[in-house]
Amino acid sequence: MGENTFVNNHTVINRSVKASPLRSVRQGLDLILVSVVVALTLFGLLMVYSAGLMFADTSDYFLLRQLLWAAIGIVSAGIMTFVPYHIFPRVTVMLMVGTLILLVIVFILGTATLGSVRSIFGGSVRPSELAKLVLIIYVSVWLNAKRDVLNDIFLGLIPLGFILGLNTILILIQPDLSAALTVLIIGGLLFFLGGADLRQIVLLLVVAVIVGWIGINVYSTARIRVEDYLAGLQNPLEASYHVRRSLEAIINGGFFGVGIGHSSTKFTGLPVAHTDSIFSIVAEETGLLGVGALILAYVAILWRGMLIAKNAPDQLGRLLAAGITIWITFEAFLNMAVMVNLLPQAGNALPFISYGGSSLLITLISVGILLNIGRTSEQKKQQGENTFASVVDLRWRDGRGRVSRTVRPSGS
């Protein structure tokens, strides 16, 4: 009987070893987050196709390009899910230098679009999108390394302000006001989450307000957007043309929408329907019901992302997860708020939905990093539980509360 028990136990062990590769792949994956991101990406492809119908002869053009970037992004996200995030401290300086070089190249070889020079390689790559993620990585690594001296203004706020300011200035010159705003806000939030004291946070806010005031007064585009926003708050009919057409699309949609592909405002002059204004197309074609589901999807990302941040095994993981989660949901809130005139015109993409390869690729890579942090924390937790369970199992199988000893032959 003892031999049979050993054989059975050996069989169980062999089965568990054989199953372990599959289990290790699935272990710790946040399936809710994965499901929401996949659903949003597929829905985004559908909406990009619908918004592209305004170009009668090339209705598939935007869809095919977005599909290509989605495929690259999903593969990249899968790779980042299994590449340990602790590699970032070794490569973060290289990533930041490379990003700054790309931002400078924009001025030399950039492609002009709607009065701004933001892209390179024929408009296919927008370095400001990469700068958002790289800044989150850089600031998270830096805050984790400097946490013991963070409240020293000369070792904390000033170095952080320098790197934030350098990125913001290079992005503002393009100009890309929404990306510059995002960089400042995410950097400040990470500084707060990293443990900076209230004095430095207030000082950072004052600097941000001054930079915003300078931007409004220097750039006529920013000043006009603020003026249109204030006028629209008093009377929606006095809002900018963009906002008025967006509100028209939302009103047309009603509660249930007019149906996918049946939007009328995309044919009658709604600006950039497939990029910045795609939320208005979603509202018109799926109604308030579809908008509510979309908002709930972003709330789910916020919930799962912050849960991953809370359970992260170290401060670096917590900062990375919180920064990525806040960034994605902030971009979504900013885009939707602009379309209903709750905020001045910003010009940012709606994550996973808007047409734009750089935005979709970088966002999916960010989700891969988020999933990696979740897997790492879950695996550490399981390793601790499995170690305890193995000890208990050995003691239980022995039947005497301890591991059996070798029986010495009689007479030896």
Protein Blocks (a to p, Z undefined) as FASTA:
>chain_A
ZZmmmmmmmmmmmmmmmmmmmmmmmgopafklmmmmmmmmmmmmmmmmmmmmmmmmlmmm
mmmmmmmmmmmmmmmmmmmmmmcfklmmmmmmmmmmmmmmmmmmmmmmmcceehiafbge
hhlacfklmmmmmmmmmmmmmmmmmmmmmmpmklmmmmmmmmmmmmmmmmmmmpcfklmm
mmmmmmmmmmmmnopafklmmmmmmmmmmmmmmmmmmmmmlmmmmmmmmmmmmomklmcf
klmmmmmmmmmnmmnonbehiafklmnopahkllmmmmmmmmmmnojmlmmmmmmmmmmm
mmmmmmmmmmpcbfklmmmmmmmmmmmmmmmmmmmmmmnopaccehpacehkagcfklmm
mmmmmmmmmmmmmmmmmmmmmmmmmmmmmmmmmmmmnonopacdddddehZZ
